């Protein structure tokens, strides 16, 4: 399922079976899958964990999962089931100590902090709430406690096919000293991936651009 600017009232089902869609990616030679438990983001728990575990077990894809991560037990369960990385979002704002505990227990290669922002301010709780904390300040705070990988999403670009917020990625890359960034939101065409790579991001998440036919799986694999 896809959202438009994070609006749950503007959702599009792109495949009724997440497993079937994941298998399409695996057959095409894609190796890494970004999965968001949208129900979990709203519920504050791992609502879609059984589906995600099935994808891990049956596709062989490396998977990073976010949405509704609130406890160390959830992270432990996901990693035990074969998930490669777990994304902490809202809890990074509400409880930095939780992020530190997760890093201490599982390691920086398994813990990603997801920063979602509206007009530069961090959004939480499935993008329904906006804090007064700007995205760079949160990233620097998280970097200090040991976070080494972020997923940054400009909510106002997500699902719009209008292009990423390149300025935000440039500012974030310039501010960080030891961490790296995965770009997310607004990807419209293959040239967007090239420009983001030139900025220095570690990777880019492609969603609607694929489902809408703007970018093919062959192009993504080759890139």
Backbone bond lengths (Angstrom), bond angles and torsions (degrees), N, CA, C in turn:
res aa  C-N    CA-C-N  psi(-1)  N-CA   C-N-CA  omega(-1)  CA-C   N-CA-C  phi
1 X - - - 1.454 - - 1.521 109.81 -
2 X 1.322 116.42 144.24 1.455 122.32 178.41 1.521 109.99 -120.93
3 X 1.354 115.94 147.19 1.456 121.58 174.44 1.523 109.52 -110.12
4 X 1.336 116.29 163.78 1.457 122.55 173.59 1.514 107.95 -113.09
5 X 1.354 115.86 114.29 1.459 121.72 -177.10 1.531 112.36 54.21
6 X 1.333 116.07 33.06 1.456 120.40 176.75 1.509 114.97 73.47
7 X 1.325 116.99 12.99 1.468 121.25 -176.00 1.525 109.51 -90.15
8 X 1.340 116.56 115.07 1.460 120.78 -178.80 1.524 112.19 -70.21
9 X 1.329 117.57 -12.00 1.460 121.46 175.69 1.527 110.78 -84.14
10 X 1.341 116.30 -10.11 1.461 120.83 179.02 1.532 109.12 -122.26
11 X 1.327 114.99 64.63 1.446 120.74 -178.46 1.529 110.77 -104.29
12 X 1.328 115.53 147.14 1.452 122.07 178.97 1.516 108.82 -127.57
13 X 1.310 117.40 125.49 1.456 121.94 176.61 1.522 108.12 -84.34
14 X 1.319 116.75 114.46 1.463 120.52 -177.92 1.519 111.81 -93.23
15 X 1.311 116.97 -21.41 1.462 121.78 174.54 1.522 107.11 -159.82
16 X 1.314 116.27 127.55 1.470 120.17 -177.98 1.521 111.96 -66.35
17 X 1.335 116.96 -20.05 1.463 121.40 -179.08 1.523 110.50 -118.29
18 X 1.331 118.26 106.73 1.471 120.18 175.57 1.525 112.52 -57.56
19 X 1.340 116.82 -36.05 1.462 120.09 179.36 1.523 110.47 -64.86
20 X 1.326 117.52 -45.06 1.463 120.55 179.66 1.522 110.87 -60.97
21 X 1.334 116.76 -39.62 1.457 119.89 179.31 1.525 110.87 -67.26
22 X 1.320 116.50 -41.26 1.461 120.46 178.10 1.527 110.75 -62.27
23 X 1.320 116.86 -37.92 1.467 120.56 179.00 1.525 111.14 -65.89
24 X 1.337 117.41 -34.65 1.468 121.24 175.49 1.524 109.81 -60.56
25 X 1.341 115.91 -44.08 1.465 120.32 178.79 1.533 110.96 -63.18
26 X 1.316 116.36 -43.82 1.461 120.50 -177.72 1.526 111.34 -63.16
27 X 1.329 116.62 -45.07 1.462 121.53 179.83 1.535 110.99 -62.83
28 X 1.339 116.18 -33.37 1.467 121.03 -178.46 1.530 112.59 -76.78
29 X 1.323 117.10 -7.88 1.457 119.87 177.71 1.511 114.64 96.35
30 X 1.336 116.74 7.87 1.455 119.94 173.83 1.530 107.79 -72.38
31 X 1.323 117.65 140.58 1.464 119.35 -174.69 1.525 113.99 -111.11
32 X 1.349 117.36 -21.37 1.464 119.49 -175.71 1.519 110.42 -126.37
33 X 1.332 116.30 130.87 1.461 121.74 -176.70 1.527 110.51 -121.35
34 X 1.321 115.76 130.60 1.462 122.74 176.32 1.522 108.15 -98.71
35 X 1.329 116.27 120.75 1.465 121.17 -176.50 1.519 109.88 -121.97
36 X 1.332 116.09 129.95 1.463 120.76 175.71 1.524 108.70 -116.62
37 X 1.311 115.39 124.93 1.465 121.81 174.62 1.526 107.24 -82.79
38 X 1.339 116.78 89.89 1.458 120.76 -176.14 1.525 111.52 -64.23
39 X 1.328 116.93 -39.38 1.470 119.75 176.25 1.523 109.93 -63.24
40 X 1.336 116.05 -40.11 1.451 120.27 179.40 1.517 112.33 -64.60
41 X 1.343 116.24 -36.03 1.461 120.04 178.82 1.519 111.10 -62.01
42 X 1.334 116.07 -34.92 1.464 120.39 178.29 1.524 111.55 -80.13
43 X 1.340 116.20 -38.49 1.467 120.78 -174.50 1.527 113.06 -82.99
44 X 1.338 116.31 -20.72 1.458 119.26 -175.61 1.509 113.28 74.08
45 X 1.338 116.37 27.91 1.461 120.82 176.76 1.533 108.80 -153.52
46 X 1.322 116.61 169.32 1.465 121.12 -175.42 1.529 110.26 -80.74
47 X 1.311 116.74 68.94 1.461 122.58 -173.74 1.528 112.35 -60.20
48 X 1.325 116.90 -41.69 1.468 120.70 -174.39 1.527 113.21 -98.25
49 X 1.309 116.86 18.12 1.467 120.37 -177.49 1.532 113.66 -53.61
50 X 1.340 120.11 -42.95 1.471 119.15 -179.51 1.530 112.97 -60.10
51 X 1.330 116.96 -39.14 1.463 120.72 179.13 1.522 110.12 -66.92
52 X 1.316 115.73 -43.77 1.462 120.41 -178.88 1.529 110.66 -64.10
53 X 1.318 116.52 -41.05 1.461 120.46 178.32 1.528 111.11 -62.89
54 X 1.323 116.83 -35.95 1.458 120.64 178.10 1.528 110.64 -66.71
55 X 1.326 117.06 -40.05 1.461 120.68 177.47 1.516 110.47 -61.04
56 X 1.322 116.44 -44.88 1.466 120.77 178.95 1.526 110.44 -59.48
57 X 1.315 115.90 -46.83 1.461 121.17 -173.87 1.529 112.69 -68.47
58 X 1.320 117.32 -33.05 1.468 120.06 -170.04 1.529 115.53 -103.96
59 X 1.340 118.31 -10.73 1.465 118.31 -175.44 1.519 114.63 -111.88
60 X 1.317 117.52 -26.41 1.457 119.73 -176.74 1.519 113.71 77.82
61 X 1.331 116.78 4.58 1.458 120.95 178.84 1.527 110.57 -73.50
62 X 1.327 116.28 148.45 1.457 120.11 166.68 1.524 107.02 -78.24
63 X 1.323 116.57 134.32 1.459 119.60 -172.58 1.515 110.79 -132.07
64 X 1.344 115.07 134.03 1.459 120.43 168.55 1.521 107.13 -110.36
65 X 1.328 115.66 137.86 1.463 121.35 -172.60 1.524 110.68 -125.52
66 X 1.315 115.86 136.54 1.451 121.92 173.32 1.520 110.31 -137.82
67 X 1.328 115.51 168.49 1.459 120.38 178.69 1.516 112.03 109.92
68 X 1.321 116.53 107.33 1.458 120.54 175.01 1.511 115.66 78.31
69 X 1.323 118.35 16.11 1.471 120.81 -179.52 1.522 108.72 -77.30
70 X 1.330 115.96 112.37 1.466 120.52 -175.97 1.523 113.62 -127.71
71 X 1.353 117.97 -14.42 1.465 120.13 -176.66 1.530 110.98 -134.69
72 X 1.328 114.81 156.31 1.459 120.39 175.70 1.526 110.81 -66.05
73 X 1.330 115.60 -29.13 1.463 119.80 179.03 1.530 111.13 -64.77
74 X 1.328 116.39 -39.56 1.462 119.80 177.03 1.523 110.77 -60.64
75 X 1.329 115.57 -45.67 1.465 119.94 -179.90 1.521 110.26 -61.79
76 X 1.330 115.78 -46.03 1.458 120.64 -179.54 1.519 111.30 -59.93
77 X 1.332 116.86 -42.44 1.468 121.09 -179.92 1.524 111.19 -63.60
78 X 1.335 116.62 -44.38 1.461 119.85 179.52 1.531 111.24 -61.82
79 X 1.328 116.09 -47.50 1.463 119.69 -178.57 1.523 111.34 -64.62
80 X 1.334 116.40 -37.19 1.468 120.37 178.46 1.525 111.78 -65.11
81 X 1.318 116.41 -28.49 1.471 121.49 179.46 1.520 112.45 -85.14
82 X 1.335 117.22 -1.65 1.451 119.62 175.32 1.513 116.24 106.01
83 X 1.342 117.37 1.04 1.460 119.82 174.19 1.525 108.35 -63.06
84 X 1.322 117.35 138.94 1.460 120.70 -174.25 1.521 113.22 -82.45
85 X 1.363 116.62 -42.26 1.458 120.98 179.68 1.523 109.80 -142.11
86 X 1.324 116.08 149.07 1.461 122.06 179.12 1.522 108.82 -119.57
87 X 1.333 115.20 134.48 1.463 121.12 -176.74 1.527 110.29 -100.70
88 X 1.317 116.05 123.80 1.463 121.66 174.72 1.524 107.91 -98.84
89 X 1.328 116.74 125.84 1.451 120.86 -178.18 1.515 113.07 -112.20
90 X 1.329 116.37 -89.44 1.465 121.54 -175.38 1.522 113.10 -55.69
91 X 1.316 117.12 -36.81 1.459 120.46 -177.06 1.530 112.54 -67.02
92 X 1.332 117.45 -20.96 1.464 119.37 177.14 1.521 110.39 -66.25
93 X 1.339 116.43 -31.44 1.460 121.10 177.40 1.524 110.40 -81.54
94 X 1.314 116.35 -44.02 1.460 121.23 -172.61 1.527 113.53 -80.98
95 X 1.329 116.68 -28.69 1.459 118.88 -176.06 1.528 111.28 -150.76
96 X 1.333 117.41 81.05 1.465 119.86 176.45 1.526 112.38 -54.92
97 X 1.331 117.07 -30.38 1.467 120.17 178.83 1.527 111.28 -62.86
98 X 1.325 116.07 -30.97 1.469 120.15 177.40 1.529 110.09 -65.27
99 X 1.324 116.37 -42.50 1.462 120.28 178.22 1.527 109.90 -62.59
100 X 1.336 116.17 -43.73 1.471 120.07 179.57 1.524 110.69 -61.37
101 X 1.321 117.17 -41.76 1.460 120.76 178.95 1.532 110.54 -63.72
102 X 1.326 116.63 -40.04 1.466 120.60 179.27 1.526 110.91 -65.58
103 X 1.330 116.46 -40.81 1.465 120.28 177.67 1.523 110.86 -63.38
104 X 1.327 115.52 -43.83 1.466 120.06 -179.52 1.530 111.65 -63.18
105 X 1.335 116.29 -38.45 1.462 120.07 -175.11 1.519 113.19 -82.55
106 X 1.339 116.86 -37.57 1.462 119.65 -170.96 1.525 114.86 -114.64
107 X 1.323 117.94 -17.93 1.457 121.06 179.00 1.515 113.34 95.30
108 X 1.328 115.47 150.87 1.467 120.93 -175.49 1.525 113.33 -68.93
109 X 1.337 117.34 -17.79 1.467 119.15 178.96 1.523 111.53 -80.11
110 X 1.331 117.71 -11.37 1.459 121.13 -179.51 1.531 113.21 -107.43
111 X 1.326 116.69 -13.44 1.466 121.19 -175.03 1.527 110.33 -113.83
112 X 1.322 115.17 123.27 1.460 122.16 176.97 1.525 107.67 -116.25
113 X 1.316 117.63 141.37 1.462 120.28 172.67 1.528 108.24 -102.44
114 X 1.320 115.02 124.56 1.445 121.10 177.51 1.518 109.89 -94.25
115 X 1.319 116.22 123.08 1.467 121.48 177.90 1.516 108.36 -113.26
116 X 1.317 116.21 115.03 1.458 122.98 178.70 1.519 107.68 -112.43
117 X 1.318 117.90 130.72 1.459 119.85 -174.10 1.528 112.67 -133.26
118 X 1.320 114.41 143.99 1.465 122.57 171.79 1.523 106.85 -115.89
119 X 1.327 116.30 121.41 1.469 120.65 -176.21 1.525 111.77 53.08
120 X 1.320 115.66 34.22 1.457 120.92 177.33 1.510 115.31 85.33
121 X 1.340 117.95 -8.10 1.462 121.92 179.43 1.521 110.32 -99.52
122 X 1.319 116.17 138.83 1.458 121.52 -173.18 1.527 111.18 -67.45
123 X 1.331 115.84 129.39 1.466 123.20 177.49 1.524 109.05 -102.29
124 X 1.342 116.31 143.00 1.463 121.42 -178.39 1.529 110.58 -132.42
125 X 1.344 115.32 179.05 1.465 123.15 176.49 1.526 111.87 52.12
126 X 1.360 114.46 58.34 1.457 118.48 179.50 1.515 112.55 65.34
127 X 1.323 116.39 29.11 1.465 124.25 178.02 1.526 113.10 70.86
128 X 1.326 116.47 13.56 1.465 119.67 -178.19 1.526 111.49 -86.36
129 X 1.337 117.66 -20.63 1.457 121.57 179.82 1.530 109.56 -120.48
130 X 1.325 116.14 146.21 1.466 121.24 177.49 1.517 109.02 -121.27
131 X 1.328 115.76 129.15 1.458 121.08 -179.67 1.529 109.68 -86.58
132 X 1.342 116.91 -178.53 1.466 121.29 174.91 1.526 110.56 -102.78
133 X 1.343 115.63 18.19 1.467 121.92 -177.93 1.524 109.31 -101.78
134 X 1.334 117.47 128.78 1.460 118.78 -179.96 1.529 110.35 -83.25
135 X 1.334 115.51 157.23 1.467 121.09 -169.60 1.523 113.16 -64.31
136 X 1.319 118.53 -33.99 1.457 119.97 -179.33 1.529 110.91 -72.52
137 X 1.322 117.06 -39.42 1.469 120.08 178.53 1.520 110.96 -60.97
138 X 1.342 116.84 -42.49 1.462 119.98 178.59 1.524 110.49 -65.18
139 X 1.315 117.28 -43.03 1.464 120.46 -179.80 1.528 111.37 -60.82
140 X 1.309 117.22 -43.36 1.463 120.34 -179.87 1.525 111.45 -66.68
141 X 1.334 116.45 -37.94 1.467 120.26 177.08 1.524 110.32 -62.94
142 X 1.332 116.56 -42.96 1.460 121.09 -179.77 1.530 111.25 -69.57
143 X 1.319 117.15 -37.02 1.460 120.06 179.11 1.523 110.46 -62.31
144 X 1.333 116.48 -37.59 1.466 120.89 -179.13 1.531 112.08 -62.73
145 X 1.337 116.94 -32.06 1.467 118.27 -178.40 1.536 112.09 -91.51
146 X 1.337 116.55 1.23 1.460 118.48 171.86 1.516 117.50 117.89
147 X 1.323 118.45 2.22 1.466 120.28 177.69 1.524 108.83 -68.11
148 X 1.339 115.60 134.81 1.459 119.66 -178.05 1.526 113.19 -119.91
149 X 1.324 117.22 -3.54 1.464 119.57 178.38 1.523 110.05 -145.06
150 X 1.327 115.79 130.05 1.458 122.55 177.06 1.522 110.19 -119.25
151 X 1.330 115.25 149.65 1.460 120.97 163.36 1.518 105.76 -110.72
152 X 1.332 116.66 116.74 1.463 119.56 -179.44 1.528 110.09 -108.82
153 X 1.338 115.49 126.79 1.455 122.29 179.42 1.519 110.63 -123.98
154 X 1.318 116.28 126.10 1.463 121.02 169.26 1.521 106.08 -86.65
155 X 1.327 116.51 105.03 1.468 121.54 -173.97 1.526 111.47 -57.18
156 X 1.324 117.20 -34.71 1.462 120.31 -178.15 1.527 112.46 -69.09
157 X 1.334 117.23 -14.85 1.470 120.75 177.30 1.525 112.02 -100.62
158 X 1.336 116.49 -19.85 1.466 120.32 -171.39 1.529 111.40 -62.20
159 X 1.325 115.60 127.36 1.456 121.28 177.61 1.512 114.93 75.18
160 X 1.337 117.86 11.02 1.465 120.69 -174.56 1.525 113.75 -100.34
161 X 1.352 117.59 -18.91 1.465 121.64 -175.69 1.526 112.15 59.69
162 X 1.331 117.44 29.93 1.467 121.23 -178.64 1.525 112.28 -101.77
163 X 1.318 117.09 3.83 1.454 121.13 -178.18 1.514 111.25 96.58
164 X 1.331 117.72 149.64 1.467 121.39 -179.86 1.523 111.40 -68.97
165 X 1.326 115.61 164.72 1.457 120.81 173.35 1.529 107.43 -85.92
166 X 1.345 115.17 83.11 1.463 120.03 -175.04 1.528 111.99 -58.77
167 X 1.324 116.95 -36.27 1.460 120.40 -178.98 1.525 111.41 -60.04
168 X 1.338 116.58 -41.16 1.459 120.05 178.94 1.532 111.24 -63.31
169 X 1.330 116.59 -41.36 1.463 119.42 -179.05 1.523 110.88 -68.40
170 X 1.308 117.05 -36.73 1.465 120.25 176.85 1.532 110.71 -62.96
171 X 1.334 116.19 -44.41 1.461 120.42 -179.80 1.530 111.14 -66.02
172 X 1.317 116.41 -41.23 1.460 120.35 -178.06 1.524 110.74 -67.72
173 X 1.328 116.85 -44.40 1.469 120.56 178.18 1.522 111.17 -60.88
174 X 1.329 116.00 -38.65 1.464 119.96 -178.93 1.524 111.79 -69.93
175 X 1.332 116.90 -31.58 1.465 120.94 -176.77 1.521 112.72 -78.40
176 X 1.312 117.23 -33.39 1.458 121.10 -176.45 1.524 111.17 -78.63
177 X 1.329 115.57 146.96 1.464 120.00 -179.93 1.526 113.48 -114.07
178 X 1.331 117.47 -28.69 1.463 119.75 -177.57 1.526 113.53 -128.29
179 X 1.325 117.36 -18.09 1.463 121.65 -178.10 1.522 111.10 -95.24
180 X 1.334 115.14 162.61 1.457 121.64 177.42 1.522 109.77 -123.37
181 X 1.333 115.71 169.56 1.464 121.38 -171.19 1.518 111.20 -129.17
182 X 1.316 115.76 137.02 1.457 122.58 167.71 1.518 107.23 -102.19
183 X 1.323 116.72 128.09 1.462 121.86 -177.55 1.529 110.80 -86.38
184 X 1.336 114.86 145.49 1.456 120.21 -179.22 1.518 109.51 -152.73
185 X 1.327 116.28 135.87 1.463 119.36 174.13 1.509 114.46 109.14
186 X 1.336 116.86 117.07 1.447 122.25 172.04 1.515 116.31 90.06
187 X 1.339 117.72 -1.02 1.464 119.89 -179.36 1.527 109.52 -56.45
188 X 1.340 116.41 127.59 1.459 120.62 -176.36 1.524 113.00 -118.02
189 X 1.322 116.68 -27.76 1.467 119.62 -174.23 1.525 109.82 -157.33
190 X 1.333 114.71 169.42 1.460 119.94 -175.24 1.521 111.90 -62.53
191 X 1.326 117.53 -32.89 1.467 120.42 -179.32 1.527 111.76 -63.13
192 X 1.344 116.86 -26.19 1.468 119.90 176.08 1.522 110.29 -62.65
193 X 1.331 116.57 -39.61 1.465 120.92 179.68 1.525 110.39 -64.98
194 X 1.339 115.66 -40.16 1.462 119.93 179.36 1.518 110.89 -63.54
195 X 1.320 117.24 -44.75 1.463 120.73 -178.88 1.522 111.08 -65.78
196 X 1.323 117.27 -40.58 1.462 120.11 177.85 1.526 110.96 -64.16
197 X 1.325 116.95 -38.88 1.466 120.17 177.09 1.520 110.47 -62.54
198 X 1.334 116.71 -38.17 1.470 120.59 178.23 1.524 111.16 -65.93
199 X 1.338 117.00 -33.27 1.461 120.93 176.50 1.526 110.07 -67.33
200 X 1.330 116.42 -30.49 1.454 120.23 175.73 1.507 116.30 114.73
201 X 1.347 117.45 11.90 1.465 118.60 179.36 1.530 110.10 -65.86
202 X 1.325 115.23 154.18 1.465 120.73 -178.09 1.523 111.78 -76.98
203 X 1.325 116.82 -22.74 1.456 121.08 -178.69 1.513 109.64 -177.94
204 X 1.323 115.50 172.66 1.461 120.91 -179.53 1.521 109.80 -138.59
205 X 1.326 115.48 136.68 1.465 121.58 177.19 1.523 108.60 -91.71
206 X 1.315 116.31 126.42 1.459 121.67 178.97 1.521 108.74 -111.89
207 X 1.319 116.79 125.31 1.466 121.44 179.62 1.513 111.46 -123.55
208 X 1.318 115.96 -87.95 1.462 120.47 -173.87 1.525 112.40 -61.67
209 X 1.329 117.96 -32.57 1.461 120.34 -179.75 1.527 110.83 -58.97
210 X 1.323 116.77 -33.81 1.469 120.34 174.85 1.519 111.01 -76.36
211 X 1.322 116.49 -50.83 1.461 119.92 -175.80 1.526 112.29 -63.55
212 X 1.331 116.23 -26.09 1.462 120.79 -179.80 1.530 112.47 -88.19
213 X 1.326 116.28 -7.66 1.455 120.37 178.48 1.514 115.38 90.54
214 X 1.319 118.28 5.99 1.464 120.96 -179.64 1.519 112.63 -72.64
215 X 1.333 115.80 -31.95 1.461 121.68 -179.29 1.529 107.90 -131.68
216 X 1.314 117.27 132.48 1.467 120.63 -178.64 1.526 111.18 -91.59
217 X 1.323 115.51 162.36 1.467 119.87 177.37 1.524 110.50 -66.44
218 X 1.324 117.37 -33.05 1.473 120.07 177.33 1.528 109.90 -62.65
219 X 1.339 116.64 -42.71 1.469 120.74 179.01 1.515 110.63 -63.97
220 X 1.320 116.60 -42.13 1.464 120.39 -179.51 1.516 111.14 -65.47
221 X 1.323 116.20 -42.25 1.472 119.23 180.00 1.515 110.44 -63.13
222 X 1.325 117.19 -44.21 1.459 121.19 -179.39 1.519 111.32 -65.98
223 X 1.347 115.74 -37.26 1.466 118.98 -179.98 1.515 110.68 -65.21
